Amino acid sequence: QVQLVESGGGLVQAGGSLKLSCVASGRTFSNYRMGWFRQAPGKEREFVAAIYGNAVTYYSDSVKGRFTISRDNAKNTVYLQMSSLKPEDTAVYSCAAASSGFGKYDYWGQGTQVTVSS
């Protein structure tokens, strides 16, 4: 079982930056594919970014060039650095962990609210 706890959300003005963190329990964190997702009010949850154990990363087109996902395996932590934030980035951001290299994620955090004011 893996538990995920996000932090770092808040209110920021458009154009600003925030850094989200997600701490995972468990001893095999380095083997997990980690992802960030977000869900805005009235919308479906959408993929934001993912990072594999070998540090390969993927991003949605909507955040590419503005967001950076990274991980620190020694701290069992994955980060999402968000820059040039836009009001449409407002959402609850959740991290997720997968034991396989593809397919669905097995574990989810509770999420942290990010609000971008115009």
N, C-alpha and C positions, 0 to 999 in steps of 0.2 A: 504494500500500500504506500502511495506517495501523497503527501499533503503539500499543497501549494498556497503560499500566502503572498499576496501582492501588496505593494505600498508605493507611495510617491504621487498619487493622483492629486488633483486640486483644481483651482480656478486660475486661469492664465489669460492674458490678452492675446489677441491674434498677432502672430509674428513672434510670439514668445516660445520658450522651451520648457520641457519637463522631462524628468528621467524616472521611469518606472522600474521597480525592482520586484522580483518574484523569487522567494526563497523556497527551496524544496527540501523535504525530508527524504531520508533514504541514503543508502551507501553507494548506489550505482548511478548517481546523477549524471556522470560524464557520458554514460551510454544512451541517455534519453535524447530523443528529438524534442525540442522545446519550441513552443509557439506562443504568439500573442494574437488574440482575437479581440474584436470590439463589437458592441451592440448599442446602437443609438435607439432612442425611444421610437416605438412603432416600426422598427426595421429588423431585418434578419441579422443574426450574428454573422460577422464577416471576418475573413482571414486578414491579418495585418502583416505578420512576419514569422519566420521560422529559422531555427538554427540547429544544425546537426552536431553530433559529438565531435566531428572533425572540423567544426567551425564554418562549414558551408552554410550560406544564408540565402533566404528567399524573401521577397517582399511583394506585396500587392502593388499594382501600378499606382494606386492612389497615394501611397506613402513613399514610394521609391525616390531616393534622393533627399528626403526630409527626415526619415526615421532610420535609426541604426539599432539592430539587435546584436547583443553580445552575451557572452557567458563567462563566469568565473567558476570553474569546476571545483576549485579548492574551497569556495564559499557556498557551493550548491545554489548559485544564484544566476538568474538570467535577467538581463536589463533591456529596456527599450528607451533609447534616447530619442526624444521627439523634438524636432526643431521646426521653425517656420510654421507654427501651428495655425490652423484655420478653424473657423467656427464649425465647419462640417466634420472636424475631427472629434467633436464632442460626443462622448459615449462612455459606457462602462467597459473598461479594458480588463481582460482576463488572460491569465497565462494557462498553458496546458502542457502536459507531458505525455509522450508516447514512447513505449518500449520498442516499437518497430520503426523501421525507416520509412514507412509509407502507410497510408490509411488513416483511420480514425485515431484521435487522441484518447488516452485511457483515463487521465486525471485532469481535473480542472480546479482552478482557484475560485474564490468568491467574487473577485473583481474589485477594481478601484475606479472611482468616477473621475473622469477628465472633462472639464468644462472650459471651452475656449470662447471668450467674449469678443464681440466685434467692436 
